[in-house]
Amino acid sequence: MANISIIALLCFIICVSSLLNYAYGAAEENMQYMVVGHVYCDTCRVEFETKLSEPLGGVVVKLECRNRTNEVITFQSPEIVANNHGDYHIIVEGDYEESDCDVALVRSPRVDCSDPTEAWRKTRVVLTTLDGLSGKLRFANNLGFKKDVALPQCTRILQEMGYYELSQEAGDFTLSSKL
């Protein structure tokens, strides 16, 4: 009699587990994420933001997900245009646990700031809840284009930030001795 109770209990657990897996799978299909990010003009051509960097409105970005195993595109957003403050958002339907998803720069509206930075021409975003991240909002790292010619005040700003190697170029060797 005890064996029948154990078998019944195991069958019940298997049924409940199957129902939960089905419900969880259906929830993944209906998952919607919002990817938000910002684009700037690197006015000092240093590949990171400074207080002289400017928001870059009108930039076009695109999000693309590729399967990690076979590189097949699993999601591709339409081209998204950043607002006047350089901010954008992309709505993504579904869960992309098996994919690497990147937001990439497509083009800049400014001729004088259209050279994509090497380090920040694209940024990875995680579009799954199966790796510990919860919620629907995903933040992408800031992306940037470099200005054709650095602003004259960049040397002073970078020295203030502690980039002493530039002080030798400016002729001030007292700062470089602190290294």
C-alpha positions in Angstrom: 0.0 0.0 0.0 2.9 2.3 0.8 4.3 1.8 -2.7 1.0 3.0 -4.3 1.1 6.2 -2.2 4.7 6.8 -3.3 3.9 6.2 -7.0 0.9 8.5 -6.8 3.0 11.2 -5.1 5.7 10.9 -7.8 3.1 11.1 -10.6 1.6 14.2 -8.9 5.0 15.9 -8.7 5.8 15.1 -12.3 2.4 16.5 -13.5 2.8 19.7 -11.4 6.4 20.1 -12.6 5.3 19.7 -16.3 2.6 22.3 -15.8 5.0 24.7 -14.3 7.5 24.2 -17.1 4.7 24.8 -19.6 3.6 27.9 -17.9 7.2 29.2 -17.6 7.8 28.5 -21.3 4.6 30.5 -22.2 5.8 33.3 -20.0 9.1 33.4 -21.8 7.4 33.7 -25.2 5.4 36.7 -23.9 8.4 38.4 -22.3 9.0 41.9 -23.4 12.1 43.9 -22.7 12.9 47.6 -23.0 16.5 48.4 -23.8 17.5 52.0 -23.1 20.7 53.7 -23.9 22.5 57.0 -24.6 24.7 58.2 -27.5 27.3 61.0 -27.1 29.9 62.9 -29.2 33.4 62.3 -27.8 34.6 65.9 -28.3 38.1 65.0 -26.9 38.6 61.9 -29.0 39.6 59.8 -26.0 37.1 56.9 -26.4 35.2 57.8 -23.1 32.9 60.5 -21.9 34.2 63.6 -20.3 32.4 66.7 -19.0 33.0 68.2 -22.5 31.2 65.3 -24.3 27.9 66.2 -25.9 24.6 64.2 -26.2 24.2 63.2 -29.9 20.6 63.4 -31.0 19.5 61.9 -34.3 22.0 59.0 -34.2 20.7 55.7 -35.6 21.2 52.5 -33.6 20.2 48.9 -34.1 19.9 45.9 -31.8 20.8 42.5 -33.2 20.8 39.1 -31.4 22.8 36.1 -32.8 22.7 32.5 -31.7 26.0 31.7 -29.8 26.3 28.3 -31.5 25.7 28.9 -35.2 25.7 32.8 -35.5 22.2 32.8 -37.0 20.3 36.1 -36.3 17.6 35.4 -33.8 16.3 39.0 -33.4 16.9 42.3 -35.3 15.3 45.6 -34.4 14.4 48.2 -36.9 16.8 51.2 -37.0 16.1 53.4 -34.0 16.7 57.2 -33.9 18.0 58.7 -30.6 16.1 61.8 -29.4 17.6 65.3 -29.1 19.2 64.3 -25.8 20.9 61.2 -27.4 18.6 58.8 -25.6 16.9 55.8 -27.3 14.8 52.8 -26.3 14.2 49.6 -28.2 11.3 47.2 -27.4 12.2 43.5 -27.7 9.7 40.6 -27.6 10.8 37.2 -26.4 13.7 35.7 -24.4 17.1 35.3 -26.0 18.9 33.0 -23.5 21.0 31.3 -26.3 21.9 34.5 -28.1 24.4 37.4 -27.8 22.5 40.6 -28.2 24.3 43.9 -29.1 23.2 47.5 -29.7 25.4 49.0 -32.4 25.9 52.4 -33.9 24.6 52.7 -37.5 25.2 56.4 -38.4 25.6 59.9 -37.0 23.7 62.9 -38.3 26.7 65.1 -37.6 29.5 65.3 -40.2 32.0 66.6 -37.6 31.2 63.8 -35.2 30.8 60.6 -37.2 33.8 58.4 -36.4 32.6 55.6 -34.2 34.7 55.0 -31.1 36.4 51.6 -31.2 35.5 50.7 -27.6 31.9 51.9 -27.7 30.7 51.3 -31.2 28.5 48.4 -29.8 27.4 47.2 -26.4 26.1 43.9 -25.2 22.7 43.6 -23.4 21.3 40.5 -21.7 17.8 39.7 -22.9 16.9 36.7 -20.7 15.7 36.2 -17.1 17.4 32.8 -16.9 20.7 34.2 -15.8 19.7 36.0 -12.6 18.6 39.3 -14.0 15.0 40.2 -13.3 12.7 42.9 -14.7 11.9 44.1 -18.1 14.2 47.1 -18.3 17.8 46.6 -19.7 20.4 49.4 -19.7 22.9 49.5 -22.5 26.3 51.1 -22.0 26.7 54.5 -23.6 27.8 54.5 -27.2 29.9 57.2 -28.9 31.1 58.9 -32.0 34.4 60.9 -32.0 34.6 64.4 -33.2 36.9 65.0 -36.1 39.2 67.4 -34.2 39.4 67.5 -30.4 38.3 70.7 -28.7 41.1 72.9 -27.5 40.1 72.7 -23.8 40.4 68.9 -23.8 44.0 68.9 -22.6 43.2 70.9 -19.5 40.1 68.8 -18.7 42.1 65.5 -19.1 44.9 66.9 -16.9 42.3 67.7 -14.3 41.1 64.1 -14.6 44.6 62.8 -13.9 45.7 61.9 -17.4 49.3 63.1 -16.8 50.7 61.7 -20.0 49.0 64.6 -21.8 50.8 67.1 -19.6 54.1 66.5 -21.4 52.5 67.3 -24.7 51.2 70.5 -23.1 54.7 71.4 -21.9 53.9 71.0 -18.2 56.3 68.5 -16.8 55.4 69.1 -13.1 52.3 67.0 -13.4 54.0 64.1 -15.1 56.4 63.8 -12.2 53.6 62.6 -9.9 53.5 59.3 -11.8 
